[in-house]
Amino acid sequence: YNGGDKLFLPVENIDVLTLTAASNSGLPIHYTVIQGQADLHGNLLTLKGAGQVILEARQLGSSLYESADSVELTIRVRKARLRAWPLDIVRETGQQNPQFSISYDGFLFEDNVSSINQIPVVSTEADSSSPVGIYPLSLTGGRADNYSFIYYDGFLSVVDSGKKNQWIYFNQNLAGFKPEDHVRLNALTNSGLSVSYEIIDGLHIVSRPEPDVLKFNSTGTVVLRAFQDGDESYNPAPSILRVVQVTGFEQRINWPQDFSEVVYGDTLELTAVTSSGLPVTFDLLQGHADLVNGQLTILGIDKEIVLLARQSGDSQFLLA
């Protein structure tokens, strides 16, 4: 790089980046966080907040090489997604609306509600004069330094005092799913009435072979609602919203290639492979060589040439 260059990279504040700057001398690069919320361990950078992170890459030289001009890398870190929704409420006609509560999903590290600068506001059209019915509860106005909000509606059920109340129990473990997994949902009610389910986010990564069965087709987030609308004896139950994370399969890189007989001028085809079958990308981190499309040409005699083999994953597999 030329000294004083500034590179801009947009990322999420949940990302861990492997820094791969290299020098034409083949000498190792040293990094420093100049500004921003980030932890740096060697060449691994963990981004811990939205905003701007500025890094400096330096090479101090050796007995053969002068120090290189430093390079700054500016990383623009986007806010992470925080899902929020009002908890459902059931009340009788003629009553005032109770105080509403909000549930959140997506806090990172040790963050919690105290990390929100401005708590979202719950609003509804229902008041004490509203007739029997189901009224949406909506969120607006939240603000947080490190999060952007995704809002889902809750519901206020205004009910008749002549019917019994019912509740949904939905404590099923919905963690650890991979693409192609199936799960049969098992929410229950104290009334004995059957529970129905609605996918409110993530329709593109899930299918429903049966009304209470989910099949996950790729990685991502699925948000579902369990509800029971009541009958002639029971009022509607407060619905329950669940967030399901579908994570990819682990993959490994295998690279048994023998470099013991490499000599100046050789051109080698790099042969690392993944357990997933996805292609490997190579980076030259150090040494006198040229790397193009997986072909490594040795341009000088070095104590060592350092290469990085990586695979960033896809809709089925995690980063290797």
Phi and psi in degrees as GROMACS dihedral restraints (atoms count N, CA, C in turn):
[ dihedral_restraints ]
;  ai    aj    ak    al  type     phi  dphi    fc
    3     4     5     6     1   -81.3    20    10
    4     5     6     7     1   143.7    20    10
    6     7     8     9     1   -59.6    20    10
    7     8     9    10     1   139.4    20    10
    9    10    11    12     1    85.7    20    10
   10    11    12    13     1    -4.5    20    10
   12    13    14    15     1   -62.1    20    10
   13    14    15    16     1   143.6    20    10
   15    16    17    18     1  -123.4    20    10
   16    17    18    19     1   121.9    20    10
   18    19    20    21     1  -106.7    20    10
   19    20    21    22     1   143.2    20    10
   21    22    23    24     1  -118.9    20    10
   22    23    24    25     1   130.6    20    10
   24    25    26    27     1  -135.2    20    10
   25    26    27    28     1   119.7    20    10
   27    28    29    30     1   -88.2    20    10
   28    29    30    31     1   128.8    20    10
   30    31    32    33     1  -143.4    20    10
   31    32    33    34     1   171.8    20    10
   33    34    35    36     1   -92.2    20    10
   34    35    36    37     1   156.0    20    10
   36    37    38    39     1   -81.1    20    10
   37    38    39    40     1    10.8    20    10
   39    40    41    42     1   -99.3    20    10
   40    41    42    43     1    -0.1    20    10
   42    43    44    45     1   -80.8    20    10
   43    44    45    46     1   147.0    20    10
   45    46    47    48     1  -115.4    20    10
   46    47    48    49     1   122.4    20    10
   48    49    50    51     1  -109.2    20    10
   49    50    51    52     1   140.0    20    10
   51    52    53    54     1   -95.9    20    10
   52    53    54    55     1   116.4    20    10
   54    55    56    57     1   -82.1    20    10
   55    56    57    58     1   132.5    20    10
   57    58    59    60     1  -129.8    20    10
   58    59    60    61     1    29.2    20    10
   60    61    62    63     1   -62.4    20    10
   61    62    63    64     1   149.6    20    10
   63    64    65    66     1  -139.1    20    10
   64    65    66    67     1   158.0    20    10
   66    67    68    69     1  -112.6    20    10
   67    68    69    70     1   154.4    20    10
   69    70    71    72     1   -69.5    20    10
   70    71    72    73     1   -15.2    20    10
   72    73    74    75     1   -81.4    20    10
   73    74    75    76     1   -16.9    20    10
   75    76    77    78     1    84.4    20    10
   76    77    78    79     1    -2.2    20    10
   78    79    80    81     1   -75.3    20    10
   79    80    81    82     1   149.9    20    10
   81    82    83    84     1   -68.8    20    10
   82    83    84    85     1   153.4    20    10
   84    85    86    87     1   -98.4    20    10
   85    86    87    88     1   141.4    20    10
   87    88    89    90     1  -113.5    20    10
   88    89    90    91     1   139.1    20    10
   90    91    92    93     1  -116.7    20    10
   91    92    93    94     1   149.5    20    10
   93    94    95    96     1  -139.2    20    10
   94    95    96    97     1   136.0    20    10
   96    97    98    99     1   -83.9    20    10
   97    98    99   100     1   114.9    20    10
   99   100   101   102     1   -88.0    20    10
  100   101   102   103     1   -35.6    20    10
  102   103   104   105     1  -154.5    20    10
  103   104   105   106     1   144.0    20    10
  105   106   107   108     1   112.2    20    10
  106   107   108   109     1   170.4    20    10
  108   109   110   111     1   -91.2    20    10
  109   110   111   112     1    97.5    20    10
  111   112   113   114     1  -160.3    20    10
  112   113   114   115     1   149.9    20    10
  114   115   116   117     1  -110.6    20    10
  115   116   117   118     1   137.0    20    10
  117   118   119   120     1  -123.5    20    10
  118   119   120   121     1   122.7    20    10
  120   121   122   123     1  -128.3    20    10
  121   122   123   124     1   103.3    20    10
  123   124   125   126     1    65.3    20    10
  124   125   126   127     1  -118.9    20    10
  126   127   128   129     1  -107.8    20    10
  127   128   129   130     1    16.3    20    10
  129   130   131   132     1  -102.2    20    10
  130   131   132   133     1   121.3    20    10
  132   133   134   135     1  -113.8    20    10
  133   134   135   136     1   119.5    20    10
  135   136   137   138     1  -102.7    20    10
  136   137   138   139     1   121.3    20    10
  138   139   140   141     1   -88.9    20    10
  139   140   141   142     1   124.7    20    10
  141   142   143   144     1  -120.8    20    10
  142   143   144   145     1    16.5    20    10
  144   145   146   147     1  -176.4    20    10
  145   146   147   148     1   154.8    20    10
  147   148   149   150     1   -74.7    20    10
  148   149   150   151     1   160.3    20    10
  150   151   152   153     1   121.6    20    10
  151   152   153   154     1  -143.0    20    10
  153   154   155   156     1  -117.9    20    10
  154   155   156   157     1   130.4    20    10
  156   157   158   159     1  -116.1    20    10
  157   158   159   160     1   129.0    20    10
  159   160   161   162     1  -114.6    20    10
  160   161   162   163     1   125.9    20    10
  162   163   164   165     1  -111.8    20    10
  163   164   165   166     1   151.7    20    10
  165   166   167   168     1  -119.3    20    10
  166   167   168   169     1   130.6    20    10
  168   169   170   171     1  -106.6    20    10
  169   170   171   172     1   129.5    20    10
  171   172   173   174     1  -132.7    20    10
  172   173   174   175     1   148.9    20    10
  174   175   176   177     1  -133.5    20    10
  175   176   177   178     1   117.2    20    10
  177   178   179   180     1   -86.0    20    10
  178   179   180   181     1    -2.1    20    10
  180   181   182   183     1    89.2    20    10
  181   182   183   184     1  -177.6    20    10
  183   184   185   186     1  -152.4    20    10
  184   185   186   187     1  -167.5    20    10
  186   187   188   189     1   -67.2    20    10
  187   188   189   190     1   -19.6    20    10
  189   190   191   192     1  -104.6    20    10
  190   191   192   193     1   -25.1    20    10
  192   193   194   195     1  -123.2    20    10
  193   194   195   196     1   140.9    20    10
  195   196   197   198     1   -72.5    20    10
  196   197   198   199     1   162.8    20    10
  198   199   200   201     1   -66.1    20    10
  199   200   201   202     1   144.9    20    10
  201   202   203   204     1   -87.4    20    10
  202   203   204   205     1   153.3    20    10
  204   205   206   207     1   -62.0    20    10
  205   206   207   208     1   136.8    20    10
  207   208   209   210     1   -70.7    20    10
  208   209   210   211     1   156.7    20    10
  210   211   212   213     1  -125.3    20    10
  211   212   213   214     1   134.5    20    10
  213   214   215   216     1   -99.2    20    10
  214   215   216   217     1   136.7    20    10
  216   217   218   219     1  -116.4    20    10
  217   218   219   220     1   119.9    20    10
  219   220   221   222     1  -102.0    20    10
  220   221   222   223     1   121.6    20    10
  222   223   224   225     1  -108.0    20    10
  223   224   225   226     1   121.1    20    10
  225   226   227   228     1   -93.5    20    10
  226   227   228   229     1   110.1    20    10
  228   229   230   231     1   -95.7    20    10
  229   230   231   232     1   117.5    20    10
  231   232   233   234     1   -74.4    20    10
  232   233   234   235     1   159.6    20    10
  234   235   236   237     1   -70.3    20    10
  235   236   237   238     1   146.3    20    10
  237   238   239   240     1   -78.2    20    10
  238   239   240   241     1   159.8    20    10
  240   241   242   243     1   -86.8    20    10
  241   242   243   244     1   133.4    20    10
  243   244   245   246     1  -124.4    20    10
  244   245   246   247     1   117.7    20    10
  246   247   248   249     1   -87.7    20    10
  247   248   249   250     1   140.0    20    10
  249   250   251   252     1  -144.7    20    10
  250   251   252   253     1   144.8    20    10
  252   253   254   255     1  -156.1    20    10
  253   254   255   256     1   147.1    20    10
  255   256   257   258     1   -73.6    20    10
  256   257   258   259     1   141.0    20    10
  258   259   260   261     1   -73.6    20    10
  259   260   261   262     1   140.6    20    10
  261   262   263   264     1   -63.3    20    10
  262   263   264   265     1   149.5    20    10
  264   265   266   267     1  -131.7    20    10
  265   266   267   268     1   142.4    20    10
  267   268   269   270     1  -120.2    20    10
  268   269   270   271     1   127.7    20    10
  270   271   272   273     1  -142.6    20    10
  271   272   273   274     1   160.4    20    10
  273   274   275   276     1   -83.8    20    10
  274   275   276   277     1   161.1    20    10
  276   277   278   279     1   -61.7    20    10
  277   278   279   280     1   147.7    20    10
  279   280   281   282     1    85.3    20    10
  280   281   282   283     1    -8.2    20    10
  282   283   284   285     1   -92.8    20    10
  283   284   285   286     1   156.7    20    10
  285   286   287   288     1   -73.5    20    10
  286   287   288   289     1   153.1    20    10
  288   289   290   291     1   -65.8    20    10
  289   290   291   292     1   137.8    20    10
  291   292   293   294     1   -76.5    20    10
  292   293   294   295     1   176.7    20    10
  294   295   296   297     1   -72.1    20    10
  295   296   297   298     1   133.5    20    10
  297   298   299   300     1   -91.0    20    10
  298   299   300   301     1   149.3    20    10
  300   301   302   303     1  -115.2    20    10
  301   302   303   304     1   153.2    20    10
  303   304   305   306     1  -121.3    20    10
  304   305   306   307     1   138.0    20    10
  306   307   308   309     1  -108.3    20    10
  307   308   309   310     1   148.0    20    10
  309   310   311   312     1  -128.4    20    10
  310   311   312   313     1   150.4    20    10
  312   313   314   315     1  -142.6    20    10
  313   314   315   316     1   125.4    20    10
  315   316   317   318     1   127.0    20    10
  316   317   318   319     1     5.9    20    10
  318   319   320   321     1   -63.6    20    10
  319   320   321   322     1   141.3    20    10
  321   322   323   324     1  -108.1    20    10
  322   323   324   325     1   158.2    20    10
  324   325   326   327     1    53.0    20    10
  325   326   327   328     1  -124.5    20    10
  327   328   329   330     1  -106.6    20    10
  328   329   330   331     1    20.0    20    10
  330   331   332   333     1   -68.9    20    10
  331   332   333   334     1   155.4    20    10
  333   334   335   336     1  -153.2    20    10
  334   335   336   337     1  -164.5    20    10
  336   337   338   339     1   -58.2    20    10
  337   338   339   340     1   -28.5    20    10
  339   340   341   342     1   -66.9    20    10
  340   341   342   343     1   -13.1    20    10
  342   343   344   345     1   -82.9    20    10
  343   344   345   346     1    -3.6    20    10
  345   346   347   348     1   -91.4    20    10
  346   347   348   349     1   124.3    20    10
  348   349   350   351     1   -70.0    20    10
  349   350   351   352     1   -40.3    20    10
  351   352   353   354     1  -136.6    20    10
  352   353   354   355     1   114.6    20    10
  354   355   356   357     1   -67.1    20    10
  355   356   357   358     1   136.5    20    10
  357   358   359   360     1   -59.8    20    10
  358   359   360   361     1   155.1    20    10
  360   361   362   363     1  -105.5    20    10
  361   362   363   364     1   134.9    20    10
  363   364   365   366     1   -92.5    20    10
  364   365   366   367     1   132.2    20    10
  366   367   368   369     1  -133.4    20    10
  367   368   369   370     1   152.7    20    10
  369   370   371   372     1  -153.5    20    10
  370   371   372   373     1   154.9    20    10
  372   373   374   375     1   -79.9    20    10
  373   374   375   376     1   -15.1    20    10
  375   376   377   378     1   -75.4    20    10
  376   377   378   379     1   140.7    20    10
  378   379   380   381     1  -138.2    20    10
  379   380   381   382     1  -169.8    20    10
  381   382   383   384     1   -65.0    20    10
  382   383   384   385     1   -18.4    20    10
  384   385   386   387     1   -93.7    20    10
  385   386   387   388     1    -0.7    20    10
  387   388   389   390     1   -71.4    20    10
  388   389   390   391     1   139.0    20    10
  390   391   392   393     1   -75.3    20    10
  391   392   393   394     1   174.5    20    10
  393   394   395   396     1   -54.4    20    10
  394   395   396   397     1   133.6    20    10
  396   397   398   399     1   166.0    20    10
  397   398   399   400     1   177.3    20    10
  399   400   401   402     1  -113.1    20    10
  400   401   402   403     1   124.7    20    10
  402   403   404   405     1  -120.2    20    10
  403   404   405   406     1   132.5    20    10
  405   406   407   408     1   -65.1    20    10
  406   407   408   409     1   144.5    20    10
  408   409   410   411     1  -109.7    20    10
  409   410   411   412     1   120.1    20    10
  411   412   413   414     1  -114.8    20    10
  412   413   414   415     1   153.5    20    10
  414   415   416   417     1  -112.6    20    10
  415   416   417   418     1   141.0    20    10
  417   418   419   420     1  -146.8    20    10
  418   419   420   421     1   159.4    20    10
  420   421   422   423     1    85.0    20    10
  421   422   423   424     1     4.9    20    10
  423   424   425   426     1   -72.5    20    10
  424   425   426   427     1   151.5    20    10
  426   427   428   429     1  -149.4    20    10
  427   428   429   430     1   135.4    20    10
  429   430   431   432     1  -147.2    20    10
  430   431   432   433     1   144.0    20    10
  432   433   434   435     1   -62.2    20    10
  433   434   435   436     1   -38.1    20    10
  435   436   437   438     1  -109.9    20    10
  436   437   438   439     1     4.0    20    10
  438   439   440   441     1  -135.3    20    10
  439   440   441   442     1   143.2    20    10
  441   442   443   444     1  -108.3    20    10
  442   443   444   445     1   139.8    20    10
  444   445   446   447     1   -89.4    20    10
  445   446   447   448     1   141.5    20    10
  447   448   449   450     1  -116.6    20    10
  448   449   450   451     1   118.7    20    10
  450   451   452   453     1  -102.2    20    10
  451   452   453   454     1   141.8    20    10
  453   454   455   456     1  -124.2    20    10
  454   455   456   457     1   147.7    20    10
  456   457   458   459     1   -75.7    20    10
  457   458   459   460     1   147.4    20    10
  459   460   461   462     1  -105.8    20    10
  460   461   462   463     1  -172.4    20    10
  462   463   464   465     1  -141.7    20    10
  463   464   465   466     1   139.1    20    10
  465   466   467   468     1  -105.3    20    10
  466   467   468   469     1   120.0    20    10
  468   469   470   471     1  -100.7    20    10
  469   470   471   472     1   115.9    20    10
  471   472   473   474     1   -92.3    20    10
  472   473   474   475     1   120.4    20    10
  474   475   476   477     1  -126.2    20    10
  475   476   477   478     1   168.0    20    10
  477   478   479   480     1   -85.5    20    10
  478   479   480   481     1   140.5    20    10
  480   481   482   483     1   -70.4    20    10
  481   482   483   484     1   -13.4    20    10
  483   484   485   486     1   -79.1    20    10
  484   485   486   487     1    -9.7    20    10
  486   487   488   489     1  -106.2    20    10
  487   488   489   490     1   160.3    20    10
  489   490   491   492     1   -83.0    20    10
  490   491   492   493     1   149.0    20    10
  492   493   494   495     1   -85.4    20    10
  493   494   495   496     1   152.0    20    10
  495   496   497   498     1  -135.7    20    10
  496   497   498   499     1   162.7    20    10
  498   499   500   501     1  -135.9    20    10
  499   500   501   502     1   151.6    20    10
  501   502   503   504     1  -102.8    20    10
  502   503   504   505     1   135.8    20    10
  504   505   506   507     1  -111.3    20    10
  505   506   507   508     1   118.3    20    10
  507   508   509   510     1  -143.4    20    10
  508   509   510   511     1    70.9    20    10
  510   511   512   513     1  -100.6    20    10
  511   512   513   514     1    16.3    20    10
  513   514   515   516     1   -58.2    20    10
  514   515   516   517     1   138.6    20    10
  516   517   518   519     1   -72.8    20    10
  517   518   519   520     1   114.3    20    10
  519   520   521   522     1  -116.1    20    10
  520   521   522   523     1    33.9    20    10
  522   523   524   525     1  -105.8    20    10
  523   524   525   526     1   157.1    20    10
  525   526   527   528     1    84.5    20    10
  526   527   528   529     1    16.9    20    10
  528   529   530   531     1   -80.1    20    10
  529   530   531   532     1   146.9    20    10
  531   532   533   534     1  -119.3    20    10
  532   533   534   535     1   163.1    20    10
  534   535   536   537     1   -55.5    20    10
  535   536   537   538     1   141.2    20    10
  537   538   539   540     1    81.9    20    10
  538   539   540   541     1    -6.0    20    10
  540   541   542   543     1   -70.3    20    10
  541   542   543   544     1   151.5    20    10
  543   544   545   546     1  -116.7    20    10
  544   545   546   547     1   151.6    20    10
  546   547   548   549     1  -145.1    20    10
  547   548   549   550     1   136.4    20    10
  549   550   551   552     1   -97.6    20    10
  550   551   552   553     1   119.7    20    10
  552   553   554   555     1   -74.8    20    10
  553   554   555   556     1   143.9    20    10
  555   556   557   558     1  -133.1    20    10
  556   557   558   559     1    32.9    20    10
  558   559   560   561     1   -61.9    20    10
  559   560   561   562     1   145.9    20    10
  561   562   563   564     1  -128.8    20    10
  562   563   564   565     1   162.8    20    10
  564   565   566   567     1  -120.8    20    10
  565   566   567   568     1   154.2    20    10
  567   568   569   570     1   -72.3    20    10
  568   569   570   571     1   -15.6    20    10
  570   571   572   573     1   -83.5    20    10
  571   572   573   574     1   -16.5    20    10
  573   574   575   576     1    86.7    20    10
  574   575   576   577     1    -4.3    20    10
  576   577   578   579     1   -74.1    20    10
  577   578   579   580     1   146.8    20    10
  579   580   581   582     1   -73.9    20    10
  580   581   582   583     1   150.4    20    10
  582   583   584   585     1   -97.7    20    10
  583   584   585   586     1   140.2    20    10
  585   586   587   588     1  -108.0    20    10
  586   587   588   589     1   162.3    20    10
  588   589   590   591     1  -131.9    20    10
  589   590   591   592     1   145.2    20    10
  591   592   593   594     1  -133.4    20    10
  592   593   594   595     1   130.1    20    10
  594   595   596   597     1   -86.1    20    10
  595   596   597   598     1   118.6    20    10
  597   598   599   600     1  -107.9    20    10
  598   599   600   601     1    -8.4    20    10
  600   601   602   603     1  -158.5    20    10
  601   602   603   604     1   143.1    20    10
  603   604   605   606     1    91.7    20    10
  604   605   606   607     1    21.6    20    10
  606   607   608   609     1   -58.5    20    10
  607   608   609   610     1   -26.8    20    10
  609   610   611   612     1   -75.1    20    10
  610   611   612   613     1   -13.1    20    10
  612   613   614   615     1  -114.3    20    10
  613   614   615   616     1     4.8    20    10
  615   616   617   618     1  -137.7    20    10
  616   617   618   619     1   147.3    20    10
  618   619   620   621     1  -127.4    20    10
  619   620   621   622     1   166.8    20    10
  621   622   623   624     1  -129.5    20    10
  622   623   624   625     1    89.2    20    10
  624   625   626   627     1   -59.4    20    10
  625   626   627   628     1   -30.8    20    10
  627   628   629   630     1  -137.6    20    10
  628   629   630   631     1   161.2    20    10
  630   631   632   633     1   -57.2    20    10
  631   632   633   634     1   -30.3    20    10
  633   634   635   636     1  -109.9    20    10
  634   635   636   637     1    17.2    20    10
  636   637   638   639     1  -120.8    20    10
  637   638   639   640     1   132.8    20    10
  639   640   641   642     1  -111.4    20    10
  640   641   642   643     1   137.8    20    10
  642   643   644   645     1  -120.7    20    10
  643   644   645   646     1   122.9    20    10
  645   646   647   648     1   -92.1    20    10
  646   647   648   649     1   125.4    20    10
  648   649   650   651     1   -97.8    20    10
  649   650   651   652     1   -21.8    20    10
  651   652   653   654     1  -159.3    20    10
  652   653   654   655     1   178.7    20    10
  654   655   656   657     1   -75.8    20    10
  655   656   657   658     1   157.5    20    10
  657   658   659   660     1   144.2    20    10
  658   659   660   661     1  -164.3    20    10
  660   661   662   663     1  -117.0    20    10
  661   662   663   664     1   131.3    20    10
  663   664   665   666     1  -117.4    20    10
  664   665   666   667     1   130.6    20    10
  666   667   668   669     1  -115.1    20    10
  667   668   669   670     1   124.2    20    10
  669   670   671   672     1  -128.1    20    10
  670   671   672   673     1   154.1    20    10
  672   673   674   675     1  -120.0    20    10
  673   674   675   676     1   130.6    20    10
  675   676   677   678     1  -100.9    20    10
  676   677   678   679     1   128.9    20    10
  678   679   680   681     1  -143.4    20    10
  679   680   681   682     1   158.1    20    10
  681   682   683   684     1  -142.4    20    10
  682   683   684   685     1   118.0    20    10
  684   685   686   687     1   -83.6    20    10
  685   686   687   688     1    -1.7    20    10
  687   688   689   690     1    84.9    20    10
  688   689   690   691     1   177.9    20    10
  690   691   692   693     1  -148.6    20    10
  691   692   693   694     1  -156.6    20    10
  693   694   695   696     1   -68.5    20    10
  694   695   696   697     1   -16.3    20    10
  696   697   698   699     1  -108.3    20    10
  697   698   699   700     1   -25.6    20    10
  699   700   701   702     1  -121.8    20    10
  700   701   702   703     1   140.9    20    10
  702   703   704   705     1   -72.2    20    10
  703   704   705   706     1   162.8    20    10
  705   706   707   708     1   -58.8    20    10
  706   707   708   709     1   142.5    20    10
  708   709   710   711     1   -83.9    20    10
  709   710   711   712     1   147.5    20    10
  711   712   713   714     1   -59.0    20    10
  712   713   714   715     1   125.9    20    10
  714   715   716   717     1   -72.8    20    10
  715   716   717   718     1   161.4    20    10
  717   718   719   720     1  -123.5    20    10
  718   719   720   721     1   131.2    20    10
  720   721   722   723     1  -105.6    20    10
  721   722   723   724     1   133.3    20    10
  723   724   725   726     1  -126.0    20    10
  724   725   726   727     1   141.0    20    10
  726   727   728   729     1  -108.6    20    10
  727   728   729   730     1   125.4    20    10
  729   730   731   732     1  -116.6    20    10
  730   731   732   733     1   124.1    20    10
  732   733   734   735     1  -100.3    20    10
  733   734   735   736     1   124.6    20    10
  735   736   737   738     1  -104.3    20    10
  736   737   738   739     1   114.0    20    10
  738   739   740   741     1  -103.1    20    10
  739   740   741   742     1   155.9    20    10
  741   742   743   744     1   -77.3    20    10
  742   743   744   745     1   168.4    20    10
  744   745   746   747     1   -75.1    20    10
  745   746   747   748     1   146.3    20    10
  747   748   749   750     1   -70.2    20    10
  748   749   750   751     1   148.7    20    10
  750   751   752   753     1  -136.6    20    10
  751   752   753   754     1   155.1    20    10
  753   754   755   756     1  -125.8    20    10
  754   755   756   757     1   151.2    20    10
  756   757   758   759     1  -101.2    20    10
  757   758   759   760     1   129.3    20    10
  759   760   761   762     1  -113.7    20    10
  760   761   762   763     1   124.4    20    10
  762   763   764   765     1  -140.7    20    10
  763   764   765   766     1    76.5    20    10
  765   766   767   768     1   -85.6    20    10
  766   767   768   769     1    11.3    20    10
  768   769   770   771     1   -56.5    20    10
  769   770   771   772     1   137.2    20    10
  771   772   773   774     1   -93.4    20    10
  772   773   774   775     1   118.6    20    10
  774   775   776   777     1  -107.9    20    10
  775   776   777   778     1    13.3    20    10
  777   778   779   780     1   -68.7    20    10
  778   779   780   781     1   -24.3    20    10
  780   781   782   783     1  -106.8    20    10
  781   782   783   784     1    17.2    20    10
  783   784   785   786     1   -70.4    20    10
  784   785   786   787     1   135.8    20    10
  786   787   788   789     1  -128.7    20    10
  787   788   789   790     1   164.0    20    10
  789   790   791   792     1   -54.1    20    10
  790   791   792   793     1   131.1    20    10
  792   793   794   795     1    95.5    20    10
  793   794   795   796     1   -12.9    20    10
  795   796   797   798     1   -65.7    20    10
  796   797   798   799     1   148.9    20    10
  798   799   800   801     1  -119.8    20    10
  799   800   801   802     1   123.6    20    10
  801   802   803   804     1  -117.7    20    10
  802   803   804   805     1   144.1    20    10
  804   805   806   807     1   -92.9    20    10
  805   806   807   808     1   120.0    20    10
  807   808   809   810     1   -74.5    20    10
  808   809   810   811     1   136.5    20    10
  810   811   812   813     1  -122.0    20    10
  811   812   813   814     1    21.2    20    10
  813   814   815   816     1   -62.6    20    10
  814   815   816   817     1   143.7    20    10
  816   817   818   819     1  -133.1    20    10
  817   818   819   820     1   162.2    20    10
  819   820   821   822     1  -110.8    20    10
  820   821   822   823     1   154.3    20    10
  822   823   824   825     1   -67.4    20    10
  823   824   825   826     1   -20.6    20    10
  825   826   827   828     1   -83.8    20    10
  826   827   828   829     1   -18.6    20    10
  828   829   830   831     1    87.5    20    10
  829   830   831   832     1    -2.3    20    10
  831   832   833   834     1   -75.0    20    10
  832   833   834   835     1   151.4    20    10
  834   835   836   837     1   -70.6    20    10
  835   836   837   838     1   151.1    20    10
  837   838   839   840     1   -97.4    20    10
  838   839   840   841     1   139.1    20    10
  840   841   842   843     1  -105.7    20    10
  841   842   843   844     1   138.7    20    10
  843   844   845   846     1  -114.4    20    10
  844   845   846   847     1   143.4    20    10
  846   847   848   849     1  -127.4    20    10
  847   848   849   850     1   139.7    20    10
  849   850   851   852     1   -91.7    20    10
  850   851   852   853     1   113.8    20    10
  852   853   854   855     1   -95.8    20    10
  853   854   855   856     1   -28.5    20    10
  855   856   857   858     1  -161.1    20    10
  856   857   858   859     1   141.5    20    10
  858   859   860   861     1   117.7    20    10
  859   860   861   862     1   163.0    20    10
  861   862   863   864     1   -85.9    20    10
  862   863   864   865     1    92.9    20    10
  864   865   866   867     1  -160.0    20    10
  865   866   867   868     1   165.3    20    10
  867   868   869   870     1  -123.7    20    10
  868   869   870   871     1   134.2    20    10
  870   871   872   873     1  -125.6    20    10
  871   872   873   874     1   115.8    20    10
  873   874   875   876     1  -137.2    20    10
  874   875   876   877     1   119.3    20    10
  876   877   878   879     1    51.1    20    10
  877   878   879   880     1    44.2    20    10
  879   880   881   882     1    80.0    20    10
  880   881   882   883     1     3.0    20    10
  882   883   884   885     1  -103.7    20    10
  883   884   885   886     1   121.7    20    10
  885   886   887   888     1  -106.2    20    10
  886   887   888   889     1   121.1    20    10
  888   889   890   891     1  -109.0    20    10
  889   890   891   892     1   126.2    20    10
  891   892   893   894     1   -84.0    20    10
  892   893   894   895     1   119.0    20    10
  894   895   896   897     1  -108.2    20    10
  895   896   897   898     1    -2.9    20    10
  897   898   899   900     1  -165.0    20    10
  898   899   900   901     1   176.3    20    10
  900   901   902   903     1  -104.3    20    10
  901   902   903   904     1   112.9    20    10
  903   904   905   906     1  -122.7    20    10
  904   905   906   907     1   158.7    20    10
  906   907   908   909     1   -61.3    20    10
  907   908   909   910     1   -37.0    20    10
  909   910   911   912     1  -159.4    20    10
  910   911   912   913     1   152.1    20    10
  912   913   914   915     1  -115.8    20    10
  913   914   915   916     1   129.2    20    10
  915   916   917   918     1  -108.7    20    10
  916   917   918   919     1   124.0    20    10
  918   919   920   921     1  -118.8    20    10
  919   920   921   922     1   149.6    20    10
  921   922   923   924     1  -118.2    20    10
  922   923   924   925     1   126.7    20    10
  924   925   926   927     1  -106.8    20    10
  925   926   927   928     1   128.9    20    10
  927   928   929   930     1  -142.4    20    10
  928   929   930   931     1   156.1    20    10
  930   931   932   933     1  -144.8    20    10
  931   932   933   934     1   119.7    20    10
  933   934   935   936     1   -87.9    20    10
  934   935   936   937     1    -1.3    20    10
  936   937   938   939     1    86.6    20    10
  937   938   939   940     1   175.6    20    10
  939   940   941   942     1  -151.2    20    10
  940   941   942   943     1  -155.3    20    10
  942   943   944   945     1   -70.1    20    10
  943   944   945   946     1   -11.2    20    10
  945   946   947   948     1  -113.8    20    10
  946   947   948   949     1   -27.8    20    10
  948   949   950   951     1  -123.8    20    10
  949   950   951   952     1   146.2    20    10
  951   952   953   954     1   -77.5    20    10
  952   953   954   955     1   167.5    20    10
  954   955   956   957     1   -56.2    20    10
  955   956   957   958     1   132.7    20    10
